[in-house]
Amino acid sequence: MSTCKLMIVAVGGQGNISASRVLGEAALSMHLPVRMSEFHGMAQRGGIVESMVLFGEGESYCIADGDADVLLGFEPSETLRAAKKCSANTIVITNTAPVPPYTVALGKARYPDIDDIMAAMADRVKHLIAFDATVLALQAGSALALNMVMLGALASSGAIPLPPDLLQRTIEQKIKKHHVDINMKAFRLGLGACKALP
């Protein structure tokens, strides 16, 4: 199979690394070659966190500018910041709920307009799926389940070579037992949200 290159961007505390590990475990369980790399910004909540997951044969662990097949953004301004990884053939799935950096709270910066962010992304990619994943995570029982909402939307989109039922099984097996119920609910809400979008 040809390589599918997935870029995941978030801020610290949103569960990016856990999400990428679920994807990696799911790929390994179906004997699909997978390579992963991670970048952590500030080591505290709110810093930049990026993951690259490459499904299929190959040697590279990184995604060059303009080379991502899929961009999964847990935070809208981070999605916009990662736009350089996209091409006209990229599918973008993003949360629309902002997490403004501390510089905004201090009045030293201005958070970009969400509608402007979405318009900028829609103009440069193949398909944009944008929805408020944070509200669905809260509906599932915890804001920390945002990553599972985003995985549900990703699975529903068909943009990666992993079926939703495999990801659900992986979540059940790899997530701590006392978090499974909330995470499974969040995943299913993400599946449903993506299906409901045009």
C-alpha positions, -999 to 999 in steps of 0.1 A, spaced: 0 0 0 11 36 -5 20 55 26 -7 75 44 8 105 62 -11 118 92 -1 149 111 -17 156 145 -13 190 162 -25 201 196 -15 219 228 -2 202 259 -29 184 279 -52 176 250 -41 140 246 -23 141 213 4 116 223 -22 91 236 -42 94 204 -12 87 182 -3 57 204 -38 42 199 -34 46 162 0 30 163 -12 1 184 -42 -4 161 -20 -5 130 4 -30 146 -25 -53 155 -35 -56 118 2 -60 108 2 -26 90 37 -10 90 36 22 110 62 48 120 57 76 145 75 107 157 66 133 183 76 169 190 69 185 224 70 222 228 70 237 263 68 208 288 37 222 305 1 223 295 -5 248 267 28 241 248 28 229 212 26 191 207 29 175 173 28 138 162 34 123 128 20 89 121 29 73 88 10 41 77 25 18 51 60 10 38 87 35 39 117 48 60 109 84 68 95 93 102 87 129 93 62 147 70 77 174 48 59 206 41 30 201 16 32 163 21 5 155 47 -24 134 35 -44 142 67 -41 169 93 -59 163 126 -60 195 147 -71 194 183 -69 233 185 -78 256 157 -49 280 158 -25 250 159 -43 236 128 -37 269 110 0 269 122 4 235 106 -12 245 73 23 244 57 22 206 59 -10 206 37 -15 205 0 -45 208 -22 -50 170 -17 -50 171 22 -80 163 43 -82 185 74 -102 175 105 -102 202 132 -117 211 165 -131 247 164 -129 253 202 -99 276 210 -74 272 237 -58 307 237 -22 308 248 -11 327 279 1 356 258 -36 363 249 -46 363 285 -18 388 293 -30 410 265 3 406 245 -13 388 216 -46 385 199 -62 351 191 -71 348 154 -108 348 144 -121 312 141 -141 319 110 -109 334 94 -89 303 104 -115 280 88 -118 300 56 -80 300 53 -79 262 56 -108 255 34 -93 275 5 -61 254 5 -71 218 11 -92 191 -5 -117 188 23 -122 205 57 -142 189 86 -145 215 114 -167 210 145 -167 217 182 -151 186 196 -146 200 230 -183 202 237 -187 166 227 -158 156 250 -177 174 279 -209 156 268 -190 123 271 -180 132 306 -146 149 305 -128 176 285 -98 152 286 -117 129 262 -112 154 234 -86 132 218 -110 103 215 -137 126 199 -111 135 174 -101 99 168 -138 91 162 -141 118 136 -108 107 120 -120 71 118 -154 81 104 -138 102 77 -122 71 61 -90 91 56 -67 65 73 -64 28 67 -78 18 101 -115 9 105 -135 23 134 -142 -11 150 -105 -18 152 -99 16 169 -127 9 193 -112 -24 203 -77 -8 207 -92 19 230 -109 -8 251 -76 -28 254 -50 0 258 -68 28 278 -68 25 316 -99 6 326 -114 34 347 -113 57 317 -126 33 291 -163 42 293 -159 79 289 -133 74 261 -156 50 242 -185 74 245 -163 102 233 -151 81 203 -187 73 193 -197 110 196 -168 118 172 -179 91 148 -214 105 148 -204 141 145 -182 135 114 -210 115 97 -234 143 104 -212 169 86 -217 177 49 
